[in-house]
Amino acid sequence: MAAFPHEADFGVVAGPEELPPLESFSAGSKEYPERSATVVLQVPVLHESGWRLTGPGIRNEVRLSVPALGEGFPAQWERNRARFPRGVDLYLSCGDRLCGLPRTTRIEI
């Protein structure tokens, strides 16, 4: 068990209000970007509308909205994505639904 987010290889966060800034998790290193943290975040709702998601593994585009993440999340995600090949991978969990956001995913509002 890690005492601080930057020490964790894997994080499970019970809700958006408990999510530390993504920058506080390990992004891996230039030599070993695959050693970055993977975070699973429980969210109250996932909507199939809103943000436009594109990137490797997504055919054309996918729409997603996660109101609980707040308006600042797309900017936080862009900072994470800009560190590629380093960066945090995020999974959003909502009941029996799971949405993966690899560090390569682009979010457009």
C-alpha positions in Angstrom: 0.0 0.0 0.0 1.4 3.4 -1.0 1.3 6.3 1.4 1.3 8.9 -1.4 -0.1 8.9 -5.0 3.3 9.2 -6.6 4.4 6.0 -4.9 1.4 3.9 -6.3 1.6 1.7 -9.3 -2.2 1.2 -9.2 -4.8 3.4 -7.5 -8.5 2.8 -6.7 -10.3 6.0 -5.8 -13.8 5.8 -4.3 -15.1 9.1 -5.8 -14.2 12.2 -7.8 -14.0 14.3 -4.7 -11.2 12.0 -3.4 -9.2 12.0 -6.7 -5.8 13.8 -6.3 -4.6 15.7 -9.2 -3.4 13.3 -12.0 0.0 15.0 -11.8 0.5 13.6 -8.3 0.5 10.0 -9.6 3.6 8.5 -11.2 3.8 9.1 -14.9 6.7 6.6 -15.4 10.0 7.8 -16.7 11.4 8.5 -20.2 13.2 5.1 -20.1 10.2 3.3 -18.6 6.9 5.0 -19.4 5.0 1.8 -18.8 5.8 2.1 -15.1 3.2 4.9 -14.8 0.2 4.6 -12.5 -3.1 3.2 -13.5 -6.1 4.7 -11.7 -9.6 3.3 -11.3 -12.1 5.9 -10.3 -15.6 5.2 -9.2 -18.0 7.8 -10.6 -21.8 8.2 -10.0 -22.8 8.4 -13.7 -21.3 8.0 -17.2 -23.3 9.7 -20.1 -22.8 8.7 -23.7 -22.9 12.3 -24.8 -20.8 15.5 -24.3 -17.0 15.3 -24.7 -15.7 14.0 -28.0 -13.0 11.3 -27.4 -10.6 10.3 -30.1 -7.3 8.5 -30.3 -5.7 5.1 -30.8 -8.2 2.2 -30.2 -11.2 4.5 -30.9 -12.9 4.1 -34.2 -13.8 7.6 -35.4 -15.0 9.0 -32.0 -16.9 8.3 -28.8 -19.0 10.6 -26.8 -18.7 10.7 -23.0 -19.7 13.0 -20.2 -18.8 12.6 -16.5 -20.3 15.6 -14.7 -18.8 14.6 -11.3 -15.3 15.3 -12.7 -16.1 19.0 -13.1 -15.4 21.5 -15.8 -11.6 21.5 -15.2 -11.1 17.8 -15.9 -10.5 18.1 -19.7 -7.7 20.6 -19.1 -6.2 18.3 -16.4 -6.5 15.4 -18.8 -4.8 17.4 -21.6 -1.8 18.1 -19.3 -1.6 14.3 -18.6 -1.8 13.5 -22.3 0.9 16.0 -23.2 3.4 14.0 -21.2 3.2 11.1 -23.6 4.7 8.6 -23.7 4.6 9.1 -20.0 1.3 9.7 -18.2 -1.5 8.2 -16.1 -4.1 5.8 -17.5 -7.5 6.2 -16.0 -10.5 3.8 -15.8 -13.9 5.2 -14.9 -16.2 2.7 -13.1 -19.9 3.2 -12.7 -21.9 0.2 -11.5 -21.4 -2.5 -14.1 -19.9 -0.1 -16.7 -16.3 0.6 -17.2 -14.7 3.2 -19.5 -10.9 3.2 -20.2 -9.0 6.5 -20.8 -5.5 5.6 -21.9 -3.1 8.5 -21.8 -3.3 8.8 -25.6 -7.0 9.7 -25.6 -7.9 13.2 -26.7 -10.9 14.9 -25.0 -12.5 17.8 -26.9 -15.3 19.8 -25.3 
